[in-house]
C-alpha cells in the first residue's frame, strides 16, 4: 500500500512539471533594419542536428518558436540559435516560459 502511494505521488509530480516555452520575435538586419526572411531558429542544444529541427522566419522576419520540456526544478531558460547565410550566428537567451515582440538584429559577415 505504501509503495502504491509513493508511486502515485511520484507520477503526479513528474507529470505536473511540463514547461511550455514560447518565443515570438522578428529578425532584422542590424544596419538596414529590414526583415530577414528564412532565418533558421532552433534550440541551441539541437544546433548540430539537421535543418528539420529549425523554425524559419517569414517574409516579415517574424517567427514563433514553441517547445515543451519537463523539469523538476522550474522551467529552464530558452536558449535559441539564430542562423542565416551571410550573417553571423547569434545565440539568444530568454527567461523561462515566454517572450514576445523582441527584435533580433543580425550582423552581416564582412567579406
Secondary structure per residue as TSV (DSSP state, phi and psi in degrees):
chain	resnum	aa	ss	phi	psi
A	1	X	-	360.0	-43.3
A	2	X	H	-65.6	-37.7
A	3	X	H	-66.3	-40.4
A	4	X	H	-60.6	-43.9
A	5	X	H	-62.7	-42.2
A	6	X	H	-64.2	-43.1
A	7	X	H	-64.0	-43.4
A	8	X	H	-64.5	-44.4
A	9	X	H	-61.7	-42.7
A	10	X	H	-63.6	-43.3
A	11	X	H	-64.0	-43.0
A	12	X	H	-64.2	-42.5
A	13	X	H	-62.0	-46.8
A	14	X	H	-67.8	-37.6
A	15	X	H	-73.2	-24.8
A	16	X	T	-89.2	6.0
A	17	X	T	-106.9	27.4
A	18	X	E	-76.0	138.6
A	19	X	E	-116.8	130.9
A	20	X	E	-106.1	116.8
A	21	X	E	-104.7	135.7
A	22	X	E	-143.6	130.8
A	23	X	E	-128.9	127.5
A	24	X	E	-120.5	127.1
A	25	X	E	-156.6	175.9
A	26	X	E	-130.9	141.6
A	27	X	E	-111.5	126.9
A	28	X	E	-130.5	161.1
A	29	X	E	-71.5	133.8
A	30	X	T	-65.4	-27.8
A	31	X	T	-92.3	-50.0
A	32	X	T	-84.4	-18.9
A	33	X	-	65.3	12.5
A	34	X	-	-82.4	148.6
A	35	X	B	-64.1	147.2
A	36	X	-	-106.7	118.2
A	37	X	T	-84.8	144.2
A	38	X	T	60.7	34.8
A	39	X	-	-73.2	138.9
A	40	X	E	-90.0	132.3
A	41	X	E	-125.8	130.5
A	42	X	E	-148.7	163.0
A	43	X	E	-63.3	132.4
A	44	X	G	-55.3	-32.6
A	45	X	G	-65.3	-24.1
A	46	X	G	-98.0	10.3
A	47	X	T	-64.0	-17.5
A	48	X	T	-92.6	-3.4
A	49	X	S	-81.9	174.9
A	50	X	-	-71.0	171.9
A	51	X	G	-66.8	-12.2
A	52	X	G	-68.9	-15.7
A	53	X	G	-81.5	-6.0
A	54	X	-	-93.8	148.0
A	55	X	E	-104.0	145.1
A	56	X	E	-117.3	145.1
A	57	X	-	-72.0	149.7
A	58	X	-	-87.4	-168.9
A	59	X	T	-65.6	-16.4
A	60	X	T	-101.0	7.4
A	61	X	S	80.0	3.0
A	62	X	E	-86.0	149.6
A	63	X	E	-149.1	160.6
A	64	X	E	-129.7	127.7
A	65	X	E	-115.4	125.6
A	66	X	E	-124.2	143.0
A	67	X	E	-154.3	156.2
A	68	X	E	-125.8	133.2
A	69	X	E	-138.6	164.5
A	70	X	E	-117.8	135.9
A	71	X	-	-149.6	138.8
A	72	X	S	-83.8	-21.1
A	73	X	S	-120.8	47.4
A	74	X	S	90.9	164.2
A	75	X	-	-74.2	139.1
A	76	X	-	-76.2	164.1
A	77	X	-	-69.8	153.8
A	78	X	E	-96.3	124.0
A	79	X	E	-122.1	113.4
A	80	X	E	-110.2	146.3
A	81	X	E	-104.3	126.7
A	82	X	E	-112.7	126.1
A	83	X	E	-135.1	132.5
A	84	X	-	-148.7	133.4
A	85	X	T	-58.9	133.7
A	86	X	T	90.5	-4.7
A	87	X	B	-126.1	155.0
A	88	X	-	-69.3	138.5
A	89	X	-	-63.0	147.9
A	90	X	E	-131.3	133.8
A	91	X	E	-105.7	121.3
A	92	X	E	-118.2	128.4
A	93	X	E	-106.6	138.1
A	94	X	E	-128.1	151.3
A	95	X	-	-64.2	165.8
A	96	X	S	-59.5	153.7
A	97	X	S	85.4	-99.9
A	98	X	E	-131.7	146.2
A	99	X	E	-140.4	134.5
A	100	X	E	-130.9	149.7
A	101	X	E	56.2	36.1
A	102	X	E	-89.0	142.4
A	103	X	E	-106.3	123.8
A	104	X	E	-103.7	126.7
A	105	X	E	-108.2	119.2
A	106	X	E	-98.3	142.2
A	107	X	-	-97.8	134.9
A	108	X	B	-69.2	147.9
A	109	X	-	-77.8	129.4
A	110	X	-	-74.3	132.4
A	111	X	-	-108.0	360.0
